[in-house]
Amino acid sequence: MTNDDRTGAFDHLFTDAVREGLGEDGYGSWRAIDAPDAVSLSFGFPYPESFPNDELVAAAEAVFEEEGDRALQYGGGDYSDRLAELVAERERKRGIDCDGDDVVLTNGSTHAIDVVCHTFLEHGDEVFVEAPTFMGALKLFANYGVEITGFENDADGLDVDAVAAELESRAAEGRPLPKLLYTIPTFQNPSGTTLSRDRRERLLDLAAEYDFLVLEDDAYGELRYFGDDVPTLAELDETGRVVRVNTLSKTVAPGVRTGWILADDEILDTVGRMCAGGTNTFTQSVLGRYFAEGTYERNLAEFRENYAERCTHMLDCLDEHMPESAEWTDPDGGFFVWVELPEDIDAEELLPAAADEGVTYLPGEMFFPDDRGANCVRLSFSHVSFEEMDRAVAALARATRSAMAD
């Protein structure tokens, strides 16, 4: 239903932020990076055997049997109502003092981030992020026409010293301060790094001192395979400045499209109004029954064990195949390894040759709000088999060595 004569005819009706982004790729465009004969290490998909198919079928049948038509009405039935409290119970196990009234359910964590943006961000506001960071969040922030500043990660996560220096400089010069700092502090996407406890505490001190909110995205927080737990930002927060988002996409299944926002009462009341309607109460009912059955914890333990093996295998493959001039992170959890190729290699330009060799990945530039990351790639170990991982990393190594020889 297109007409070339109408090209640009409606541009003046779009918002300023939309007009500024015309011609750019939209949210989810990275899923088009594929090649039929290549192994895809691009996407953070759970491995199919992790899905609790039988348990979800049993939960759905029980919901129909016990709640009947109520489960399909607006608002859902009792299990839908109970899910927020069951989520809060999970969060309390992470050390967070909360109950079901502190939770707003959403259609996944991307929807949760969007609701927070809708609540707080206006055109021209300042947002601080990690660099690299989740490319989907960058797309969402761009939708609101904000100014995005990225700060580097190292082995201990976000460089909070650099954040502090920038805040101090801006305050002294009268330049705009951020309204929001977005972070994935635990098993970060895409780097796999984890923010240390002392940096978490200092970040919260900075938020209070310079009057901004911290948006904590904890999509991978329950998927620790190695090392000791670090308290969530929400657990450490004493001033109510942490807005926490989370999802069941990684620990149940992406298709259930269920996430949540957890925040201080004053913030949550307003966020809840911005999130009016639109969530899938039937899915929430099924998940409410699934959680009530108590199988989630057992399944989670199995996921951790299997993902730990996948993570270790990915690191072994990199050690075996990649040239010595390449470097990569060593994550304790999550789905991803971040690889830095030799500086003179452009990962996006390398992609067609890598696909011909037998692998696709996401180029590093996609994860930055600026022009950094050209020689970096994100690799996911969560979905493919061990044999596919071997072939894919070997293919990446061949493409890299060929580019180095040119």
Order of alpha helices (4+ residues) and beta strands (2+ residues): alpha-beta-alpha-alpha-beta-alpha-beta-alpha-beta-beta-alpha-beta-alpha-beta-alpha-beta-beta-alpha-alpha-alpha-beta-beta-alpha-beta-beta-beta-alpha
